Amino acid sequence: MANVAVVGAQWGDEGKGKIVDWLSERADVVVRFQGGHNAGHTLVIDGKTYKLSLLPSGILRPGKLSVIGNGVVIDPWALSDEIEKLKGMGVAISRDNLRVAGNATLILPLHRELDQLREVAAGDGKIGTTGRGIGPAYEDKVGRRAIRVNDLHDLSTIGVKVDRLLTHHNALRRGLGVAEIAKTSVMDDLAAIAPKILPYADAVWDLLADKRKSGERILFEGAQGILLDIDHGTYPFVTSSNTVAGQAAAGSGMGPSAVSYVLGIAKAYTTRVGSGPFPTEQANDIGEWIGQRGREFGTVTGRKRRCGWFDAVLVRQAIKTSGIQGIALTKLDVLDGLKEIKVGVGYMLDGKRIERFPAAEEAQKRVEPIYESFDGWSGTTAGARSWSQLPGQAVKYVRFLEELIECPVALLSTSPERADTILMRDPFED
């Protein structure tokens, strides 16, 4: 049986939630393997909208096991709130269908505070984080001073760990001119939240090994997008974790051979939230039109997304760095009615044409996109569930993108609804 990793092939917000939900019908286990509650997945099922941040999209499928892996940094208060909100919407959540890695790092209130304080202090140099403590929590993880889920089992033993954590954070807070944090405050917070999280704690690596051995299908769900990867993204305007498919193995406790197929998600255009380079951005009427048609506002933050034309160079680069074997193209319907559609096919840098996005920040600022124009279509693609229902010019556009990005389109999404999906290749059977 194939196990599939789903990753964003742009700057996030590509529609991974819907695709993972759609694929989860074929899976037995759905695993989140990186990021935190800065991710936002919106799913529309039978006209009802669900918004997820930490919980895997498979949580909405009865009979499926959802797993939050060790590569995720977990805000236990946010997770508890999300669980209760979904329960209020009629979704059953218990240990039967949700497990959380015991060796996952916790995001504490001090991480959120530090994240926000740094952004304010940076002024014009801010990175544009969501202010949810993701980066500082990952810093503490690699700095070997983090508090992890399993630490909640016996709080009487973690005083030394909290001391080490506060030695670091209180030094930073003094430098930023804010009050220090008392150890009792941290301990009280942990004691209050522990009973809400511990029922789901497990040795996820062992659980997944058993599931794989028994032949169950595993779906790995990434957050954000490859262009936000800490190594391969538009550094420093990136997230604090690896978002490429290779992280599916490390972030879940499984070896690389566990991933059989990598599916990348890409919009039929491009969006970005926050600061950072965006060569094909349209800060004009076209960008505004795409944003309004596509309802381009962040699921988590509500921030308006920057919009622009499809950038084939960046998507092709993401495909190579993440080993993507097929693309799920989403939001094709947003382009319905445009007379002309442009696609970024290369860049000019200092008078020379280049075919990849440069890694140097200063060079990224100087690139100019090279466009090819494409005739739009007057018909609608919204709600189409087969190729025959698509306007001929829309089919040509999809085939044009396939050629440019050097990767086949395996799925095509034509609306937020679960069923409005055209399947060309089943990743679980490929």
N, C-alpha and C positions, 0 to 999 in steps of 0.2 A: 504494500500500500504506500502511495506517495504521501509525504508530509510537505505542506506548502507554507512558505514564508511570504507575507504580504508587506511591502514597504512602499512608502511614498517616493515618487520619482522626481518631485519638484521641491518646493519649500513648505510642504505640508498642506493641509486643507484640501487634499485632492479627492476626497470622497472615500477614504479607506474604510470608514465605518460601515457604509452600505455594502461595499464589496465583501468585507469580512463577514458581515451578517449573512449575505447571500451565499457565500461559500460555506458558512458554518453548517448549513443544512447537510452538506456532504461530509462534515468533520465530526469527530467524537469529542475532541478537546480543543479549546481555543486558548492560546497563551499570549499574554502581553510580556514583552521581553526588554523594554527600555523606556526611558522617559518618566514622566510623572503626571500630575493632574494639570499640567500645562497643555496636554493633548486634549483635543475636543472632537468627538465623533458624533455626528447627528444621523439618526436613523428614522425613517418614516415608514411605519408598518400599518397598513390598513387605515391610513389617514391620521394615525397617532404619532406624534413626534417624541422621540427619546433622545436625550443628550447625555453622552457618556464621557468621562474623563479618565478614570482609572480602571473601571471595570471593562473586561474584554467584551467585544460586541456579541460574542456567543451567549452572554448572560440572558439575552432575550429569547433564546431558543430552548424550549423545554427538553430535558434529557441530555443536554450538553454540559460538559464540565468546563468551567472557566478558571484559568490559572493566572495569577500575577507572579511573574518570575523574579528572580534575584536581581536582574538588571534594572528593575524599576525602583525609583525612589518613591516611597509611599508616605503621603501625608495622612496619618490615621484618622484625623478629624474629617478631612475631605472624603476619605473612603467611607467612613461611617455615615456621613450625610448623604452620599450618593446611594448607598445601599438602602437607607431609609426612604429616600425619595422614590426609588424604583419600586420598593415594596408598596408604597402608597399608590403607585400606578398599576398595581396588580401583578408585579413581577415577583415570582417566588425566588428567594435567595437564602441559602443555608449552606452548611458544610457539604451537603450532597452535590451542589453545583458550583461552589466557589472555594478555591484554596489560594493561600497567600504564602509565598516563600518565606521561611523563617529566617533566612540569611539576607533578606532585603533590607536596605537602609531606610530609616525613618526620617521624614521631614518634620522638624519641630518648629514651634512658633518663632524661635530665634533665627531660624533659617529664612523665614519669610521676611522678618524685620531687616535682616542684613541685606537681603536681595534688594529691597526697596530703598534702604538707606544708600546703598552703593549707586543705584541708578540716579537718585537725586544728586548725589555728590559729583557724579560724572558729568552732569550738565549736557552740553552738546555732544559729548563723547559717549553718551550712554549707548548700550547695545540694543535695548528694546526688549528686555525680558518681560515675562508675564508677572514678575514680582511675587511668584509663589514659592520661592525658596529652592527651586530645583538645582540651580548651579551651586549654591553654598552646601547643599546636602551631598552632592557628588564630590565636592571638594573635601568634605569631612570623610567621605567614604575612602577616597584614595589617600587621605592623610591619616587613615587608620584611627580615627577618633569618633566614628559614627556610632549611634545607638541603632540596633537592629531589632527586627520583630521579635526574635527569640529572647532578646534581653528583657522583654516585658513579662516573661514567665516568673521571674524572681527578682523583683526590684531591690530587694535587700542586698543583692550582690553587685549592683552596678554603680555604686557610689563613686568608685575610683574612675570609672569611665566618664561619668558626668563631670567629675573634677577636671579630667583631661580636656573634655569638650569645652568647658567654660574657661579654662586657662587661655585657650585660643580665642574664643568669641569675645570674652570680656576685654582682651587686649585690643581687638578690632573696634569694639564699641567705645573704648576710651579714646582711641584715635579719631573716631567719628564724632566725638563729643556727646555721646548719649549714655544714659545710666547703665550700669552693669546689671547682670541678671543673677539672682540668688539661686543657689542650688536647690533650695526647698521649692521654689517655683517650678523648676523643671521636673523634679520628682513628683510633685502634686499633679502636674499635667499628665505625666506618664501613668500614674496610678489611676487617674480618671478615665483615660482612654483605653487602657489595656483590656478590660473585659469585653469591649466592643470589637476588638480585632483578633484576639487570641483564638476564638473558636474556629477561625479559618486557617490558622497557621499550620504549615506542613513542611516536610522535607520534599520540596517540589521536584528536585532532580531525581529522587528515587521513585516518586509517583509517576513521573513522565517516562522513566525507563521501563516501568512495569506496563504502562499503557502501550508503549511502542512494541514491547515484546509480545503483547497479546494481539498485535495487529491493528490497533485502533489508529484512526487517522488524526493527525495533529496539525492544527492551523496556527501558525505564529503570526501575531498581529503587531506590526510596528507602529510607532507614533512619530509625529512630525514628518520630515521628509529627508531624503538623502542629501539635499543641498544645505541642510542644517547640521549635517554630521560634524562632530568635533574635529575630525581629521580631513574629511573629503568635502566639506561644505565651504561656504563663503566666509571663512574665518576672518575676523573674530565675531562676525554676526551670525552665530550658530548656536545650537543648543549645547548642553554639557555632556551629552552621551553620544555613543556611536549609533547612528540610525540606519546604517547599511545592514543588509541581510546577514552578514557574518555575525552580527551581534545576537541573532536569534539563538545560536548555539550557546554562546557564553552567558547570555542573559536569562537562560532557562535551565542551565545545568546539563545540557545535552551536547554531544559531540557534533562536529560539522556534518557528519554523514547522516544526521537525523533530518536534514533539510534536503528534500528531493527536487523541489521546484520553487523558483523565486518569481513571484508576480509583482510587478511594479504598477503603481496607480498614478495616472497622470490626467490632468484636466486637458480639455481640447484647447485651452488657452493657459495663461500663467497668472498666478497671484502670489503675493507675499505680504506678511504682516510684520510691522516693525521696521527697524532700520536695516541698512545693508544694500549692496548693489542689486540692480534689477535692469539688465540691458534692454529688454523689450517692453518696459513699462510704458503705459500710455496715460500720462497725466493730463488728459484732455477729455473731450466729449466721448470718444470711443471707450476709454477706460471707465468713465462714469457709467456708460450704457451697459458695459459688460458687468460691472459691479452691481448695478440695480437688477439686471436680468438674472444674474447668478446668485443674488442675495448674499453678497460677499462680505459677511461680518463674522468675526471670530466666534466660535461656539463657546469658548471659555471666557474670553475677555470682552466680547462685543465690539472689538476694534474693527474699524473699516479696513478691508484688505486693499492693497494696491493691486491694480489689474493691468494686464498687458497681453500681447500676442504670445502664441506658443513659441518657446525657445527650443528648437530641435537640438542645438549644440549642448545645452545643459542637460536635457533629458538623455541624450546619447551618452554623455559623460556619466550620468547617474547609473545608466544601464550597465556600463562597463565596471564601475567601481563596486557595484552591488551584485554582479552576476545575474542580472535580471534575464529571464527566459521568455517572458511574455508580458504585455502591457494591458491593463484594464483602463480604457479611455473613458473618462467621465465628463458629464456636463456638455456633451455635444449640442444639446438642445438650446443652450444659452446663445449659441452663434446663429440660430435660425433667424433669417430675415436680413442679415448683413449682405450688402452688395459685394463687398470686397473683404477678404480675410488675408491677413499677412502672417508669415511664418519666419522667425529668425533662423537663418541657415548658416550663419558664420559671423565673424566679427572682424572689424578693422582695428588694429592696434598700432599706433605710431606709423601709419601709412602702409602697413602690411596686413594681408588677410591671414587670420588664424582660425583653426578649426576646433579649438578647445578653450575653455574659460581659464584664464591664468590664475595661479594660486596666490600671487602677490597682491596685497590689498591695493597698493597704489596703481598697479596695472589694471585691476578690476574697475577702477574708477574711470579709466581712459578708453575702455573698449566701446566701440560703436557697432550696433547690430547691422547685419546685412539681411535684407528682407527679400523674400519672393512673394509675389501677390497671387492670390487664388480667388477665383470667382465663388461668391457665396451661393446660397440656394434660397428660393422663395417658399418652398414647402416646409413642413414641420417634421422634426425628428422626435419631438416629445412623445414619450410613451411607446415608441417603437419597440417591438419584441422580436423582430426578424429583419434580415437585410432587405428583404423585398418591400418593407414598409418605409425604408429610408429614401429620401430624394437622391437621384443619381449623383448629383454634385457633392452631396455629403459623403457618399461612399468613396468618391474620388479623393476627397479631402483626407479621409482616414487612410486610404492606401498611400497617399502622398506622404503622410506623417510616418507610416511604417517604413518607407524607403529611406527617409531622412534619419530616423533614429536607429535604423538597422536592427529592428526587433518587431516581431509580429504582434498585432493586437489580438489578445485572447478573449477579452470581454469588452462589451460596449454598454455603457450605462446611459439611458436616455431620459431619466427623471430620478428624483429622490426615492420614489417608490421601489420597494424590494423587487417586485416582479418585472419592472421595466428594465430588463437586462437582456442583451443579446450575447449568447455564448458561442464562440467559435472553437475554442479549445478548452477542455476541462482540465484545469491544473492538476487535479487529483488523479487524472488518468494519463497525463502526458508522460 
